[in-house]
């Protein structure tokens, strides 16, 4: 049995550094069944969803320590995203 393909989702990427660690963070927003990284689109989609009586929304944020280079951190975040496919709808 083949697995359904995952939708393409855009994420914003940040690298945040403190005195004790460096982290890579990916984030996106989900509003009314659609993903976006644009805060303007989030507000417009929230308004449209509210007018339709549909107000489902979420922020999706993943983070990992950057103890090596950025490619290794991206690999870990990608693996975590694939694991989210196992979460029941």
N, C-alpha and C positions, 0 to 999 in steps of 0.2 A: 504494500500500500504506500503510495507516495504522500509526502507531507505537503500541505498547502504552502505556497510561497508567502514569505513575509512581505508586508508593504515596505516600500522605501521611505524611510523617515529621516528627515534632516535634523541634525543636532548642532547646537552651538558648542564650541569647545573653549575652555579656559584652562590656564595653568595658574594655580594659586600657590604662592610661596609664603611660608611663615618661618619663624626662627627654628622650628623643629622638623618641618617636613615640606615637601613639594607635592602637590596633588594635581591630577588632571580631572576636569569635570566636564561632563556632557549634559546638556539639558534641552528639553523641548516642551511644548505645551500641547495638550489634547483638548479640543473643544468641539462638542457636538459631533464626535466621530471623525474628526480631522486633526492632523498634526501640523504645527507651525512653530517657527522660532521667532516670528515677528510679533512684537508686543502690540503693534497697531492692528494686525490681523486678529490677534487674540481678542482685543476689545470689540472689533467689528463682529467677529464670530459670536462673542458672548451676547452682544445686543441682539443679533439675529436669532440666536437660540432662545433667548428669553422671550422674544416676541412670539416664537413658535411653541413656547411652553416646554422647551427641552433645555435643561441647564446642566447637562453632564460635562464636567471639565476636570482636568488634572494637570499637574506639572510632573514631568518625568525627569529625574535627576540621577545620574550615576557618577560615582567618584572612585578614584583609585590613587594610591600612593605612587609617585614617580621615583622609584628607587633606582631605576635604570633609565634608558632613553624613552622618548615619546612613542616610538613604535611599539615597544613592549606594553606601555600603558594603554595604547589604543587597542592592542590585541586583547588585553584583559577586559576592557570595556565592551568590545564586540562580543566576546564570549559571554559576558553577563547579559547582554541584550538577547542573545540566542536562547539563554536559559529562561528568559521571561516568556518565551513562547510556550513554556510548559505550565504557566500560570493559567488556571481555568478562567474562561471568559466571564 
